[in-house]
Amino acid sequence: MPATIDLHLHTLASDGRLSPTELIQLVANQGLETISITDHDSTEGLAEAYEAAKKFPYMRIIPGIEMSADIPGDEVHVLGYFLDYHDVEFQEMLTELRRGRVGRAQVMVEKLVALGKPVEWERVLHFAGDGTVGRPHIALAMVEAGYFKEPKEAFEEYLGNDGLAYYDRPKLNPTESVAMIRKVGGVPVLAHPTFMNDMEAGIASLKKEGLVGMEVYYAQYDDDTVRHLARLAREYDLIPCGGSDYHGLGNTGEPLPGTLGPPEETVKLLEDAAAVNKSAQDKSY
């Protein structure tokens, strides 16, 4: 049975291919009732999404974000839910992080030239639209140039963390990411935990830093992985979250919104955690 909750979605504000309005129409068609838009280092798509969702009074949008963080020898992604995303200091930090993404993309395009796989910077900007330039936009330009059939193939050889054209960018560390999300009243959640090199050590470390939840019902996971992660979530007392991580890049087999999602009680647990965090933040001032 398709899910009615999807807490991991991307738009043109970062590296998704749909505008917020288009995404809202899609999730409505998919029968979703509660969603979170979690663009990378950006909340720029939320205003349009809220406006588009007025056509669907039953739909609830939880303000969210996805942030990358560096740990020795690895990278983790931290989701944040129920953010006070209008916070000025928070938005200033996000602006700086997005600038780092653009600079990284420019260097990677230059490296592709040296590797004999040139793409035009203008085409990368075209695919990014009004959003922040990212690796998926370079991948789309490489597909357009005929080097690959699908964007994921460009990541496998050139753009992934071990790819020939990879170039790092400034990131926060996990402590900073979790602290930033909590500072604006949000609930920090570990995204796609199996992507980490040492998953259980990472979960344990992030829990000590204030992690509140982890993705369990991730659309790319099979049933055995979901069961294993559900056990870990219980063991570490973390809220089990999840969603499709939908980008709309056109890769074969990309799960649609609502393919898999968390149970209804997850949203209530996140909401309660956000209320506790907000109360704690208010008392600190």
N, C-alpha and C positions, 0 to 999 in steps of 0.2 A: 504494500500500500504506500503510495507516495506520501512524503512528509508534508506537513503544513507549516513547518518552521525551518528556516534556512538562515544561519547566522554567519555566513561567510560568502560575500558577494562583492564583485568588483565592477566598476563603471569606467567610462572614459576619463574620469577625474584622475585615475592612475593608469593601470594597464589593462583595463577591460575594453571591449569593443563596442559596448552599447552605452548610449547616453543614459543618465539616470531615469529619464522618462521612458525610454525603450525598455530598460530593465524592469521598471515597475509594471509595465504592461505584460512583459514576459512572466514575471512571477505571479501576477494575477491569473494569467492563462494557465499557469501550472497549479493553481489552487492553493497557493501559499497565503497564510494569514499573518504570520509574524516573521519579519526578516531583519537582518542587519546588513547595512552597506559598510564594507570594511576595506576601503581603498588604502593603498600603500602610502603612508605618510601624508594623507590628505583627507579632509572632510569637505572638500569643495563641492562634492556632488550631492550633499544632503539637502540643501535648500530646494533644489529642483526636484529631488525625489519626494520630499514632503508635499510639494505642490502637486506633483503628478498623482500621488496617492489619494488626493481628495476625491478622485473618481471612484475610489474603493474604500468606503467608510469603515469597513471591517478590518482593513489592513493596518498593522502596527509596524512602525519602523523604529528599531532601536539604533540610536547613533553609535557608530563603531569606527574602528580604524585597525590597520595591520601595520606593525612596525618591525623592522629588522634589527637584530642585535648581534653583536660579535661575542663569541666565547673562544678560548684558545682552540684553534683547529676546527672550528665549526661556526655555523650561523644558525640562529634560531629566530622564529617569527612570533611576535607576541601580539595577540588581538586585544582590543580594549572595547568594552561595552558600557553603555549608559554614561557616556562622556559629557561633561559640560564643555562642549567643543568650541564655544564662543570665547573661551578664556584667551586673553591677548597673549600672554607669555607662551601658552601652548601653541598658538598659531604661529608665533614668531619662530619657535623651534621647528615646527613642521616646514616652514618656508625654507629654513636653512638646510634641512634634510633633503628637500626636493631639489634644491640647487646642486647638492652633491650628486644626485641621480643624473642630472643633466650633464655635469662635468664628466662623470664616469662614462655615460653613453658616448660622448664625443671622443673620448680616448679609445673606446672599443671600436668605434667606426674607423678611426685611424689605424688601429691594429689590423682590422679586416683588410684594409688596403694593402698593407704589407704582407698579408697572408694570401693575397691573390683572390679575395672575395669582396671586392669593393661594393659599397652601396652609397647612394647619395644621401647626405645629411638631410636634404630637403624632403626626401621620401620618408625618412624616420620621423621628422617633424609632422609630416602629413598624417601618418598613422597615429601619432600622439594626440593630434587635434589640440584642444584647449587643456588637455591634461599634462601631467609631468612625463617627460620622456623616460622610458625604461627599456630594459632588455627585450620585452616582448615586441616592442615597436621596431627594434632592430631586426628581430626574427621575422617579422612580417615583411620588412623591406628585403630581407634575404630570400624569402619565398617569392616575392614579386620579381626579384632579379633572376629567378630560375635556379638558384643553388639548391633549394630543398622543396619538397612537396608540402611539408607542414612545419609550423613554427617550432614544434618540439624537437624536430630533427636538428635545427640550428642550435638549440640549447645543448643537445647531446655532444656535439663536436666542437662548437665555438663559443657559445655564450653562457654555458653553465659554469658553476664555481670552479670546475677543473678544466674549463674549455680553453682553447688556444687563444681566444681573443678576450678572455676575462680580464677585468680590471676592477679592483675593489674601490669602494667609496667610503666616506666617513659614516660611521654608524654609532649608535649608542651601545653601551654594554647592557646586558640584561637587567642589572640593578637599576640603571637609569631609565630603561624603557618601562619597567614595572612601576618605578617611582613616579614617572611622568603621568602614566595612565591613572594611577591612584590619586595624584595631586589634583586632577580635574574631575574627581569623583567617579572614575571609571573602575571597571573590574578587569584585571589582567588575566588573560587566558592563553595558554600555549597552543599555537597553531600546529597542525599536522606533525605530531611528535615523532613519528617514525622517520621523518626526514633528518633527524639528528643522528650523528655518528654514535653517540653513547646515550641512548634515550633515557634509561632509568637514572643514570647519574645526572643527566640534565634536568629531569623532572625534580629529583630530590634537591638539587642546588637551587632551582628557581622557586620551589616551594618555600625555602628559607628566605628568599628575597621578597616574598609577598604574593606569589602566584596564587590565584584563587580557583582557576579552572583549567581544563585541557580538552582539546578536541578528541572525541571518541567516535562520534558518528560522522566520519569524514567520507564523502561520497566515493573516494578512490580506494577505500579500504574494503577488504572482503569480510565475511562474517567472523572468521577466526580472529582477525586483527581487531575488530570492534570488541569482541568479547575480552581479548587480552587487555586492551586499553581500558575497558570498563572496570576490569579488576584493579588495574593500576590506579585509576581515578578513585576508587573506593579506598585503596590502601593508603593513598596520600591525601585523602580527604579533599579532593578537587571536584568541582562541578563539571559533570560530563557535558560538553558542548559539541557542536558540529554543524556541518553544512556542505555545500557543493564546491566552494572555492571557484565559483563560475567566473570565467573571463570572456568566453565567447570568441576565442582565438581561432576556432575552426579546426582544432586538432581532432583526429578520429577518436571517437569514444569519449569525448569530454562530457562529464555528467552535467545534465541540465539542473537548474535550480529545483530543489525539492526532491532530488533523487534519493537523498538520505538526509535525515536531520534528527535533532535530539528530541526527547519527550517533552511534553508541555511543562512538566515540573522544573525543567532546566531554566526556563525564562523566569519563573517565580524565584528560584534560587539566586539567579543573577541579579534580579531586581532587589531582593533582600540584601545581598552583599553590597550592592551599590548604595543602598540606604545607610548601611552600617558605615561604609567608607566615607560617605558624605558627612555623616554625623561626626566622625572622627576628625575629618578635615576641618569642619567648622569649629570644633573645640580647640584646634591647634592654632587658630588665629586670635 
